[in-house]
Amino acid sequence: MATRTGRDREEASRWARRLLERTDWVILDTETTGLDASAEVVQLGVLGSDGSTLVDTLVRPRGRIPRDAVAIHGITDTMVATAPLYAEVYTTLLGMVESKSIIAYNAPFDRKMLIQTALSNRVAIISNSWECAMEQYARFLGQWSSRRGSYAWVSLPRPDAPPGYKHQAIDDCRATLAVIRRMASG
């Protein structure tokens, strides 16, 4: 296990270093109405590889935002009442991610949410390649989960977050970039 853990940690670190040498990627994060098959995006954040903010917007879902979701991110129906629908931000989003790999902390979740939201808004699904920073960070930390049969996933570290912090998409993008930089430095 120790040999595999060390090798996997180094591979995760190499992944981050190679990523930081390139400019053909963005970091994307979403906040949503929930986790199920009908959940939609209510906030979208995208950072460029240099850390610049490319997209930071609320998104009006077709349905209501449940209290459980509001408790996590603090985004209410009132806050999104005048926000654009996903179909209205889609062209801007597409332009920002065109020909780029999308990096996300829990990429399968964010990709699923964008697909569901695209389908409910009758726009094309973004077909970019995706990479998961959470999976790489789990390899980097090397905490084995017997239950999962692989490395344990950890919550996105937010060392500067005040008590009671509510998730915000662009802040989570910045935290993901900090994780990538931490892995790159070894």
N, C-alpha and C positions, 0 to 999 in steps of 0.2 A: 504493500500500500504506500509506504513512504516514497519509494522510487517513482511510482505512478503519480503520486501527489506532487512531487517536485517537478517532474516532467510536465504535468498538466499546468502547474503554476507558471512555469517558464513559457509554455506555449500560449497561455492567456496573455502573458506580458508581451510576447512577440506580436500577438494579434493586435494589441493596443498600440504598440510602437509602429507597426506597419500602417495601421489606420491613421495615426497622427502624421505620417509622412505624406499622406494623400489628401486631395481636396474633393474627391468624387463621392462624398457622403454627407448626410445630414443626420441630426438627431431629432426624433419625433416622439411626442407624447400626447396622450389624450386623457381627458376626464370624461366620464360617461354617466348615463342614467342607471347603470347597473352592470351586471355580469352575464346576464342570460342572452338568449338568442334574439330578443327584441330590443336589447340595449342599444343606445345611440350615443354618438359623440356630442358633448356639450361644451367642450373646450379643446382647442388644438394649439399645440406649440411646436415650432420647428426652429432649430438652431443650425447655422452653417457650421462647417468643419472648423472655422476660425472662432466660433463662439458667438457670432453675430446673430441677432434675432431676425428670422426670416418671416415667421408667422406667429402671432400671439393673439388669438381671438376666441371669444365665446361663440358658440354655435347653437342656434335654436333647434331643439329636437322636435320631432313631430308629436311625441307624447310628453307626458309630465315627468318631472324628476322626482323619484321617490325619496322619502325622508332618509333612508339608509344611505343613499348616494350623497345627499346633501351633507350628512354628518361626516363624510370622508373628505369631500372637496369644498364644501361651503357654497356651491353654486346653486342658486334657487331658480324657480320658474320666473320670478320677477326679474332676476338679473339677465335672463336670456330672452325675455319677451320681445325685445327690439333687436336682438342679435340676428345676423344673417343665417339663413338655412345653410346646410352643408352644400347644397347645389350652388349657392351663391359664392362660397369660398373655394369651391372645388378648382376652378380655373387658376386662381392664385396659388393654391396648394400644388397643383400639378406643375406649374411653372417653377416653383421652388425646389421640387424634388426630381425634376426631369433629368434623366441620365445619371441619377445618383443612387447609391445604396442607402437604405434607410436603416439607421441604428436605433434601437429602442430598448429600454429596460423592461423586459417581458414582451419581446417582439411579437410572439404569437397572439397575445391579448390585443395589443394595439392594432395589429394587422386585421384581426377578426372584427374589431369595432369599426375600423374604417370600411371594411367590406360590407358589414351590416348597414352602416349609415349610407354608404353609396347606393346599395340596393334599395333602401327605403326612400332615397331621394332621386332614384332613377338616373344616376350618372354612372359612368364607367368606373370599374374598380382599378385602383392604382396598381400597376403590375411590376413595380420596382422589386429588386432583390432586397431582402431583409436580413439583418444580423441582430442577434440578441446579446446585449451587453450584460444582462443578468446572468445568462449561462456562462459567459466568459468570466465574470466576476466570481461566480460560484467555484469555477475551476481554479481561479487565482487564490481564493481563500482556502480551498481544500478541505472544507468540513464535510465529511462523508455522511450521507443519510442512508442508513440501512433500509429504512422504509421505502425510500424512492429508488434505491439501488444506483444512486449517482450522487453527485455533489449537492449539498443542501443549498437551496435558493435562499437568499437573504433580501430583506427589504432594502430599498434604495437608501443609502446613507445620506442624511441631511444634517451634518454637524452644526450648521448655523441656524437651523430652524428653531424658532421660539416655541415655548410650550403651547400646546393647542394648535399647532400649525395645521392648516388645511392644504391638501395637495393642490397645486396649480401646475398646469401643463408646462409652461415655460420654465418654471423653477425646477421641475423634475428633469427637463432637458439639461439644464445647467448642472444639476447634481449628477446626471449620467455622464456628462463631459468630465466632471471632476473624477468620477470613478475610472473612466478610461485613462485619464492622465495619471492617476495613482497606479494603475496596473502597468502603464508604460514605464514608470520610474522604478518599477520592480518591487 
